[in-house]
Amino acid sequence: MEVLASDDHVAEGGDGLAPETARPRLKTPFLRWARTVACTFAVLAASATAVTANAETPSPAAARSLLLDACRVGNIVLAVGERGAVVRSDDSGRSWSTVHSPTEATLTGINFADATTGWIVGHDATVLKSSDGGASWSPQNTGAPEDTSFLDVLAVDANTAITVGAFGACYITSDGGHAWTRRKLLEEELHLNRLTRGRGSDVLIAGERGTLLRLADVRADPVALSTSYDGSFNGVLAIGPSQLLAYGLRGHAFRSLDDGAHWEPIGNMPAALLSTGVILSSGPVVLAGQARVILVSHDTGSTFSPWPTSLTTAVARLLEAPDGSLLAFGEGGATRLPPPAPTAPAAKP
């Protein structure tokens, strides 16, 4: 998932960008990455670093370029990115192969409902569907304008999916993608950055200008979750039955213990953009983003501490691999990392 933020919110921490004005263009959260004007995507920097550790076979160039989202389908990992790239790993990210893609548009989101049915979304109003576990993909027409930038997708079941994007774009399908319906979730045309499964059938949406929304299902009216923050949120994690963690620009992160009714800021966070988070099966919560910042929490998000890794590029997506390793996707393609310890290291005497 590629997160877009308007100039005023990228500039909130003094990054040297223009203050709030009318918004004729978008910027990705990674200042070295992509800049979009409508559906135009120009890559500013690309990394040629190796894609994996201990790879047994050469990986395609697509897996070493900009990757923006990834998901697991059983023991398979699929990732998507620039120039229509779709790549696949059957060995927890040790090696990668290219999957045929029917588009050259930048792909920003991928999600599966089950072992067979999934969707990919991206720029240029791109929506792709797979009915064979990601082995092949076919385009679908949502009816959205051609310059629509979709940023994320959530496959609820084999028939139902929701996609969101820039300037408030939101479309849903209930018939496997044969027909899509536009939804207006907000009065303002704010960027909607990330979709997350919440409790039960809840769908959580994170966006700019402090936007946090909950849908009881994809057709339900949105309920706003209010925090004290009016900058961009890039994602929200459902950590427990009633515990949520939202994260965004300049290290801003908030925690709720009552399913979003009340929020408290998480202190002592570095002032770096946080673009992705993951809850590992071993217990730790990991956040990452720009400036090579990776943070880990061993107390379900109450506190975070820096986690040193070998990464030298920005991260768009974290994913736990089937073998328990941590996969980081971003500027450097796909990188395998050993997971953090399940418990906090003992304090030095």
N, C-alpha and C positions, 0 to 999 in steps of 0.2 A: 504494500500500500504506500503510495506516494502522498505525502502530506503537503498541501499548499497553504501558504499563509499570505495574507495581504500585507502590503508594504508597511502599514502602520504597526502591525503586530510583530513583524520581524524586527522592526526598528526599536521595539520597546526597551531593549537592553542596551541601546547605544551602539548598534552594529554599523552605524554610518549610513543608514538608508534614509530615504525621505520620510518625514512625518506623515500623519494621516492626511490623505487627499482623496479625490475621486479615484476609483481603482480601475484603470484601464488594463491592467495586466496582473499576472500572478507570479509568485516566486516559490520555488521549492524551499523547504526548510534548510537544506544544505547549501550554503552559499556558494560552494564550488560546483554545484550540480546543475540541474536543468532550470531553464527559465522559459516560461510559456507565455506566448501572446496568442490568445485563443487556442488553436490546436497546434501551434508551432512549438517544437521541442528541440532546443539546441543543447547538446552536451558540452559543458564547459571544461570538464576534466574527466579523464578516464584513467583507471589504474591498470597496470599490467602485472600486478603481483600475482603469485600463484594462487589458484583457486582453492586448493585443499591441501591438507597435511596427509602424508602417507598415501597419496593417490597411486593406485596400481596401474591405471591407464590414463593416457592424456585426456584432458577435459576440453570441450569445445570452447572456442573463443567467447561464445555467448555467456558461458558460465564464469568468465573472468571479467565481464563488463558490468555495467550498472544493473543491479537487480533490486527490485523495489518491494516484492512481497513473495511469500512462500507458504506452503501448507503441507501437511502430511495426509496421505491417503493409504491407510494401513502402514506398511513398512516402506512405502515409496515417499520420496520428497519431491515436490514440484515447485519450481520458482519461475518468476516472470520479471521482465524488465524492458530495457530500451530496445528499439527497433523490432518489436514484436517477439522478443526472445521468450521461449518456453524451454526450460531445461529440467532434466529428471535425474534423480539418483536412486539406485536400488540398494546402496550400501552405506546409508547414513551420511552421505556427503563426501565419501572418500573419492568417488569418481562421478562424472556427470555425462549425460548424453543429451543431444538436442532432439526436441519434439517438434514436428512440423507445425508451423503457425501460419494461419491464412492472412496475417496482417503484418505490416511494418510499423504500426502505431506503437507508441510507448505503452506498455502494459503495467498497470499499477496495483491490481488486486486479484487474488485467487482464493477460492474457498469451495469446499466440497460438502455436500449434504450427507453422503454415504460413500461406500466403496466404489461407486460407479458414476454418480452424477455430480458435476461441479460446474462452476462458472469462472471466467476470467473477464475483467473489465480494464478499460484504459482510456487513453486520449482518443480524440476523433470519434466520440460516441461508441467506442468499440465494446462489444459484448460477445464473448465466445462461450459455447457450451460443449461439455464432454459428457458422453453417456457410457464411456468405456474405461473409466478410471484414469483419464488423462492421457490415454494413448493417442487420441485424435481430437480435434477441435473444429467446431463449425460456427460461423458467425450468426448472430441474431440481431434483429432490428427492433430497437426499443421505441422508435419514433422520435428520439431526442434529436435536437439540432446537431449538425455534423461537427460543430466546434465544441461540443460538450466534453469536458474532461471528467470522466468517472474516476474516483479515487479509491473506492473499496467496494467489496461485494460480500454478502453473507448468504449462503445457501441454507435455508431453513429445513427444507426437505426436498425430495426429488421433483416436486412441482413448484415449490415456492422459493423465491429469492428476492433480495432487495439490494439495490446498488445506490450509492450516494456519491456526490462529487462537488466540484467547484460551483460557486454561486447558487447554492441550495439545491442542486440537481438531486432528485430522488425518483427512482422508478421501481416498481414491483411487478412480479409475475406470480400467478397462481396456477398456471397451466404448463409449467415446464419451459416457459420462454416463448411460446407461440404468440402471446400477446403481453405487452407491458403497459402499465398504467402509471402516469406521472402523479406524484404526490407533492403537495406544497406543505412542508413541515414548519417553515418559519415565514414570518412576514418579510423579513429582510433576506436578501440573497447572500447569505453567508456560506463560506466553504464548509462542507461537512466532510471530515477527514477520515474517520475510522468507525467501523461497525464492530460490535462485540456481542457475543451471547451473554445474557445476564441470567438471572434466576428464572427457572421455568421456561416460559416462552418469551421472556423479556428480550428486547433488542436495545442495546445501548449505543448511542451515537455521540461522538466527540467532534467538536468543530471550533471555528474561530470565535473571537469575542466572548469567551467564557461559555460557549454553547456545550451543554451536556443534556441529552434528551433520553427519555425512556419510552419505548413503545411496548405495550403489553403483548402485541403481535404486530406483524408488518402492516396491518390495516388499521390499527388502533390510533386514536389521537395521541400526539406526542405530549409527554409531561416533562416540563423543564426541571432540571436538578440544579439548584442555585448554589454557587460558591461565592467567595469574595473576590474572585479573580475574573478580570474582563479581557484577558489575553487569549491566545489560541490554545486549545487543548488538542493534542495529537493522538490521544487514546485513553481508554479506561479499561481497567482489569477488574473482573469479578473474582475476588480472592476467596471469598467464603459465602455462606448463605446470605449474609447481610452486609458484607464488607466490600467496599469498592475503593479503587485507587485510580485517580485521574492524573495525567501528566501532560506537560506541554513545553512552551518556550521558556528559555532562560532558567531552566531547572525548576520551574514551578510544578509542584506535585501536591495533591490533596488526598486525604483519606477520610472515608465515611464508614462508620460502624453500624449505621442504621439504614442501609440500603439507599443512601443518597439524600436522606432528610436533612442531615447536618454534615458539615465538612470541616476539617481542620487541616491547616497547612503542615507539610512535613518540613522540618527545619534542617539546616546545615546541608543544603543541596548545592552543588556547584552550578554556576550561572551558565549552563550549556543547554542547548536545545535537546529535549528528550523526545525521541520519535517512536520508540517501540518498547514494549515490555512483554515479559513472559513469566509464567508461574511454572517452575520446574517440578517434576513429579517427586523429587527428593525434598522439596520444601522451599528453597530460596526463591525470592522474587528478584528478577534482573531487569534493569532499565538501561537503555543505551540510546545513542544518537550522534550528535555532532562532536567534533573536537576530540574524538577517540575516548569519550567518556563512557565507561560502563560501571554501573552501580549495582550493588547486591544488598538485599535485605534478608536477614535470618529471623526476623520477628514479624512476618506477614505485613511488611510495609510500614511499620512504625518508624524505623530508622533505616538509612542507607549508608553504605561506605564504599569508597572507590575499590574497584576490582581490577588489578593490573593484568593486562593481556598483551599479546603480540600485535594486536590490530593497529594499523596506522591510518585507516580511512574511516569515513563516516558510515554509520549503520542505519539502514532503513527498517530492518526486520530481524527479530530474534525468533528462533524456533528450536524446540527440543527435538533432536533426532531420535529415531527409533531405538538406537543403542544408548541413549542417555547423554550423548555429547550435545554441545550447544552449537547451533549453526547461526552465523551472523551473515546477513545479506546486505549489500550496499554498494558503495563505490568500487570496492575491490572484488566484486562478484560474490562468491560463496566461500566462507572460511569456517573450518571446523575448530572448535575450542573445547578444551576439557571443561566440564561443568565445575562451578564453584563448590566448595565443601558444603555438605548438607547442614552443617552447624557452624556458627561463628568461631573463628580461631580463638584460643584461650588468650586472655590478656597477659602481657609480659609482666613479670614480677618487678 
